Amino acid sequence: MAILTLSKMRRSTRDALNSNELMMIELGLVKWCPGCTCARSSAFFGKDATRSDGLRGMCKDCTTARARARYGAQQEKCKES
């Protein structure tokens, strides 16, 4: 499973992580979620066959929150029309 490597991660993000988190990301035990800015187990990520690691870019919680916010914005837009 190809997980985001530390070289592809922003420097400010790398600096905020402790050594155990950095090691687990490198070993592929966890994956970084840019939405909640934390390292999480791959069980928290949905499947995506188009990605090299087979997992979505954001965790399920962040994906759900993003979808709900988008849906709410669309509902408001429809009410205005």
C-alpha positions as CSV (number, residue, x, y, z in Angstrom):
1,M,0.0,0.0,0.0
2,A,1.5,3.3,-1.1
3,I,0.9,5.9,1.6
4,L,1.8,9.6,1.5
5,T,5.5,9.8,2.2
6,L,7.0,12.4,4.4
7,S,8.8,14.0,1.5
8,K,5.4,14.9,-0.1
9,M,4.1,16.3,3.1
10,R,4.3,20.0,3.9
11,R,7.2,21.0,6.1
12,S,4.9,22.7,8.7
13,T,2.9,19.5,8.9
14,R,6.0,17.3,9.3
15,D,7.3,19.6,12.1
16,A,4.0,19.3,14.0
17,L,4.1,15.5,14.2
18,N,6.0,13.5,16.9
19,S,8.6,10.9,16.0
20,N,6.2,7.9,16.6
21,E,3.6,9.4,14.1
22,L,6.3,10.0,11.5
23,M,7.6,6.5,11.8
24,M,4.1,5.0,11.5
25,I,3.4,7.0,8.4
26,E,6.7,5.9,6.8
27,L,5.9,2.3,7.6
28,G,2.4,2.6,6.1
29,L,0.6,1.7,9.3
30,V,-1.4,5.0,9.2
31,K,-2.4,7.5,6.6
32,W,-2.4,11.3,6.9
33,C,-5.8,13.1,6.6
34,P,-5.4,16.7,5.4
35,G,-9.0,17.5,6.5
36,C,-8.6,16.9,10.2
37,T,-4.8,17.2,10.0
38,C,-4.0,14.0,11.9
39,A,-2.6,10.5,11.1
40,R,-5.3,7.9,11.2
41,S,-5.5,4.1,10.6
42,S,-6.3,3.0,7.1
43,A,-9.6,1.7,8.5
44,F,-10.8,5.3,8.8
45,F,-10.5,5.8,5.0
46,G,-13.0,4.8,2.3
47,K,-12.0,2.8,-0.7
48,D,-11.0,4.4,-4.0
49,A,-9.8,2.1,-6.8
50,T,-8.4,5.0,-8.8
51,R,-5.7,5.9,-6.2
52,S,-2.4,4.0,-5.9
53,D,-3.0,3.0,-2.3
54,G,-6.7,2.1,-2.9
55,L,-7.9,4.6,-0.2
56,R,-9.6,8.0,-0.4
57,G,-7.5,11.1,0.3
58,M,-9.6,12.2,3.3
59,C,-10.9,10.1,6.2
60,K,-14.6,9.1,6.4
61,D,-15.4,11.7,9.1
62,C,-14.0,14.6,7.0
63,T,-15.6,13.4,3.8
64,T,-19.0,13.2,5.6
65,A,-18.5,16.7,7.1
66,R,-17.6,18.1,3.7
67,A,-20.5,16.5,2.0
68,R,-23.0,17.8,4.7
69,A,-21.6,21.3,4.4
70,R,-21.9,21.2,0.6
71,Y,-25.4,19.8,0.8
72,G,-26.5,22.5,3.2
73,A,-25.0,25.2,0.9
74,Q,-27.0,23.7,-2.0
75,Q,-30.2,23.7,0.0
76,E,-29.7,27.4,0.9
77,K,-29.0,28.2,-2.7
78,C,-32.2,26.5,-3.8
79,K,-34.3,28.3,-1.2
80,E,-33.1,31.6,-2.5
81,S,-34.2,30.8,-6.1
